[in-house]
């Protein structure tokens, strides 16, 4: 069950983040607020179902950071440093794309300046990020089956001759 929810939450993360990276109309402060609220609801649901150890919440980390990036101030050099230290699960390309797509929804917000985006790129230039922008929503985590040792010892097992396993020797 834990593995199923980890996979499901990864897919939620990938689809939501890819939509954020591809749609200018959703890159705003209010979308960041909605995302953060919805993610909190998912995290509370995991805790309520005792699935917090499944790793499902960790798969949402890039989406959490993207939501926080949409909510942070984006003006000063200190803001750029805060963004760089906060957004460790996002690649440089993803951060820059979100900042470029950021669209103010009211007159109190301002567009992100080109100088600010260059400042971010300068801070993040030493990162070794993969070149891809979008997340692979078809990625599958390996299924792990727990090992349950048997109480039956190997020397007590009788192999029938009809199996033609004469080449096996008891040691």
PyMOL commands that set and color helices and strands:
alter all, ss='L'
color gray80, all
select helices_A, chain A and resi 2-22+24-26+29-48+52-54+56-59+61-71+77-86+92-101+114-124+154-156+161-163
alter helices_A, ss='H'
color red, helices_A
deselect
rebuild
show_as cartoon
